Each structure stands twice: as structure tokens, then as C-alpha cells.
Amino acid sequence: MKIIDALQHSERFLSLEFFPPKEQAQWPGFLDQVNRLAGLDPLFVSVTYGAGGKLQDNTLEIAAAVNKRFGLTTMAHLTCVGAERDAIALYMDRLLKAGIENVLALRGDMPGGNPEAIWKDFSHASDLVEFVKKGWPEMGISIACYPDAHPEASSIEDDLKWTCHKLDAGADFAITQLFFDVRRYHDLVLRLRKRGTTQPIVPGVLPVLSLQSLNRILALCGANIPLRLYLELQEAHDRGGDTAVRQKGIEIARRQIRELLALGAPGIHLYSLNNADICLDILTDLPELDG
């Protein structure tokens, strides 16, 4: 089933992102975390993607295991940087054979080394969307979008142009990269609607577990955090270290979810960090989120 078919008939839903363990010995612990969160009845779950080889196989195997073992609608991340059409086609066929009927189409992170070596058959995520849409029309397709603009974009308007390219190429809906200023999400949706897009824009929420991880993530993805929120987290750190930051991060995530739903977000995509305790602390007794 395409996720969009369920999404269009759902309000204030929950979805979750997981990342595959690097080693098979970690699978039992990972699947236990998924099992604990399956009771939240997420509309779908996504599994992130490695840039080739073993990590790619892990995505497929984990996505298939989550789908079959827990009956969860599962979406596999799919990146195209450095990929050839034949390899993507083979992977798409393997996904469908494994019962995975939805992908999150991404360009992927740029690897180091010779930049000319990475461009093969796909230059942009929109190329991947078009390729999947044409070759596998039964496959549901989501894309990423950026409330704070992609770090490589020359401007917000330039980033919006590329988001529209991906949506026009055939994507069913979009999931945002992490952000902390709820107004940025609202502004993104308004700008996309003014450009004629109609697809749902699902906000992604990332809980903050430590100042160190927050600073690393901000530097990596180019997101911003309002000063007042950063000061709240800094005060928590000064008062009680990572334990206090974790509690403050849970509080901020709950607040963010409430504000996003009040603004009309169709649902919430929670970056689970493969941590059921954190997710349950955020989502328990949150009546605004029907799940």
C-alpha cells in the first residue's frame, strides 16, 4: 500500500524513523525497540539508507523484518549519489519482492574525494523521483524538504525551486529535515502552496539528548535553533549535565509537536534515534497526537 493512500485519510498521525544497526548482533536489541514502539500504531515507519554495499543490504533486510514481524507499513530510504540506473533498478525490484512499497527518494550526502566521480546517472533527487515513478508506478514516493533551506542552496527561494522540482516529478508527499523553529515549518508550507503544490508536508521532529549531539547536528545539516531554546538547553546542562538536557529536550519536543499540530501539520514524523524510552517519554499522554 502506498503511504499517501493512508495519509490522505488520517489526521494528526505519528510516523517514526529508524536507522539500521551496523552489525547483525545488534538486531535483537533494535527489534525490541521497534516492538515497544509498534504499540503506538504509527501510520508508517522509515528506515535510513547506507551509501552502498552492506549498509544498503541492511536497510532492505531491516525494513523487511520490521514490515513482516510487526505489520508496520515501512518506507525505505533510497539515495542516488554515485548510483547507476541498473543498480537502482535492481534495488527497487528487491524492495518490492520484500514487500516494501514505499521509498524516501534522496540525493544523499556528498562523499569526499573526487567530486566528478560521484555523478553517474542521477544529478538530483528529482531525477531519482522521476526514474522510480516511471519504472515502478506501484511504489509510493516521498521526498525531503528543508525549513531552514538545504545547506548547499544559494537561498531559500532556490531551495524551494528544487523542492517543487521533486514534487512535480511525482513525489506523493514530503518530510522535513529537522528544525527547531516552528515558524520555519509554517513559512515553508505557505511558500510551497503559493507555488501551486498540494502534496502533504510532514514535519520531522528530532529530540535533543545532549548539547554535544545538538551542536554536531546543527553543523552537519545547517539547521538553526532559536536562541531561547538553546539557552534553555544550556541552562539545563549547567544545572544537571546530559540528564537534565535530555529531560529538557523531551519537553521541547512535546512543545514543538503541540505547536505544529496547532498550525495544521497533518502529522508528526519523529526521529526515534532507535530509542523507545525517549519516544515514549515524548508521546505518552499527548492527546494532541492521535497516533
N, C-alpha and C positions, 0 to 999 in steps of 0.2 A: 504494500500500500504506500502511495506517495504521502509524505507527511503533510503536504499542503491540503490534501483532502480532509484530514482530521483537523488541521489548524483552522481552516475556514469555518468549522462548526464548533470551535472551542473558544472559551473566554477565560482570560487570566490563568492560563495554563503554566505548568512547570516543565522545563526540559533541563537535561544535565549533560555536561561534558566530562568525559573520562580520557585519560591517556593510558596507552598500553604499557604494562610492565616490560622492562627491557629483558628480563630473564624469566624463563618459564617456571622457575622455582617460586617466583613471586605471584604466580597466577592464583593460587588458592586464597591468599590474603586479599588480593584485588577483587576476586569474585565475591568474597564475603562482604566487602564494602558495597559492591553493587547490589547484592542481595538485601542488605539493610536499607538501601535507598529505593529499591523496587517498590516497597510498600507505599511510597509517596505517589505512586501511579503517574510517573512523568509521561507527558504526551509522546516524547521521544528522547533518546539519548544519542550523543555523538561520541565517536572515538577518533582521537587525533592520529596523525599520519606521519610516518618517518619518510625521509627523502630517499627511499630506495632500499632494495635488498631485504635483510632480515626484519628491519623495523616496519617495512611495508607489509610483510607477511604477518607480523604481529598484529597490525591493525585489522587485517582481514580475519584472522583467527579469533581475536578478542571480540570483534564486532559480531561474528557469527555465534560465538559462545554466549554472549550477552543476549542476543536475539532468541536463541533456541532454549537456553536454560531458564530465562526469566520472562520470556514472552514480550520483551520490550521492543518497540519499533526502534531500529538502530540505523544511524546515519554514519557513514564512513567519510572521514576527511580524505580529500584527493588533491594532491599538488602536481603541478605540471612543469615547474622549473627544471630544465635539463632533461625533460622526458621526451620520448619519441611516441608518435601516434600508435605504433604497433604495440608498444609496452602498455600504454594506457588502455588500448582496446582489450588486450589480454586481461588486464586487471579488472576492467569493467565486467567482462564475462565471468570472471571468477567471483566477483561480488554477487552478481545475480544468481549464480549457481549456489552460493552460500546463503541465499535468502535475504541479502542486503539490497534494498530497493531505493535507497536514498544516499546521495553524496553531498558533501560540502565542498564545492569547487574553489580551489585556492591556487594562486600562483606559487606560493611557498617562499621560504626565506632564501635570499641570495647566498650561495656558498662563496667561500673565499677562493683565491687563486685567479685563474684566467677568466675574466668576465665573458669573453667571446665564446668560451667553451660551453656555457650554460644554455645558450639559446639554440634549441633544436627545432621542434615543430610548434611550440607554443611560446608566444611572447608575453601574453597577458592571460589573466584568469578568464576574461571574456572569450578568448579563443577556446579554452577548455570547456566552458559552458556550452558554446555553440557545437563543439565536437560531440559532447555527451548527448545534448538534446537531439542532434541529428541521428546519431548512431544507436541510441538506446532511449527511445521516446517513453518507454515504460518506467524510466528511472526518474525519481524526484531529485531536484537540484536546488541547493541553497548556495548562497554566496556570503562573503564577509563584507561589512562596511564599517566606516570609521567615524565616530562622532567627533574625534579630535583631528581627523584627517590622517591619511596614511603618511608615515614619516618621509616617504620619498616624493610625495605630492608637492608641487610648487605652490599650491594654495588650496583652500577649502573648495573653491569652485572647480579647480582641476580635479580634485579627488571625487567630487560629486559627478563630474562627467564620466569618470571611469566606473563609478558605481552604477550609473544609468546604463552604460555600455553592457555591463554584466546582466542587469535586469532585462534589458531589451534583447539580449542574446538568448534568453529563455529561462532564466532563474525563476523559481517559484516564490521564494522569499529570501530575506537577508537576515543575518545575525550580526550584531555589532561586536567589534573588538571591545575590550574592557574600557571603561571610562568611569569617572567618579563625579562628574558634574552633570546632574540630571538634565539641566537646561540644554546641554550639548546634544543629548538624545532628541529632545523636543525640537530643537532647531534643525537637526538633521532630517527628521521626518517631514517637517514643514517645507524645507528646501527641496526634498525629493518629490513631494506632492506637487509643488509648483512646477516641477519639470515634467509632470504628467505620469509619474509612476503610481501604481496602485498596489503593488505587492506588499505583504506584511513586513514590518521591520521589527525584529525581536531584539530587545536589549540584552546584552550579556553582562552579568554581574560577577565580579571577582572579589571574594573575601580577602581582606588583608590579614596576614598571620604574623608578620614581623616588619619592622621598618627596613631591615636589610633586604628582604624579598621585595618590598614595595619599591625601594629605590632602584633595584636591579630591573624590575619590570618596567618602570617608567622610562629608564634609559634605553631599554630594548625596543619598546614599541612606540615611543614618542607620545604617550598619553600624558595628560595633565591631571593634577588633583587640586581642588580649591584649597587655598591657604588655611581656611578654618578647619577643614578636615585633617590636613597634615598636622596642624597644631594640636588637635585632639589626640591624634596618634602619638605625637611626640610627648605630650604631657603624660599619656598612659605609659609610654616607655620609661620616662623618667621616674614614674611612680612605682612601676612594677615589672619592668622588662617585657620580654616577649609574651608572658602570660597575660599581662594587662593589655598589651597591644592586640592580642588575639580576641579578647573579650570586646574591646572597643571596635575591632574590625567586624565582628559579628553584629554589633549594634548598628554600625554604619551600613552594613549590607541590608539589614532588615529595614532601615530607614529608606535606603535607596529603592528597594523593592516597592515599598508603600508609595513613594513619590512617583515612581514610574507607572505603576498601575493607575494611580490617580490621574496621570496625564494621558491615559488611554492606551498604554502599551498592551499589545494582545496577550502577552505572557512574559515569562522570565526564563532566560537561559542561564543557568547557574554553572559557573566553572567550579566543578566539585573538588578539584585537587586530589581526587581519589580518596577523600576523607569524609566518611559518613558522619562522624561526630560533628564536624564543622557544619555540614549541610543540615543536619537535624537540629542543631542549635539555632541556625538561622531560620529554618522553615517551620519549626514547631510553634503552634499557637499563632499562626499568621493568617487570620481569616480573610485578609485581602486577596490571598492567593488560593484559588480553588483547587489547583493541582490537577 
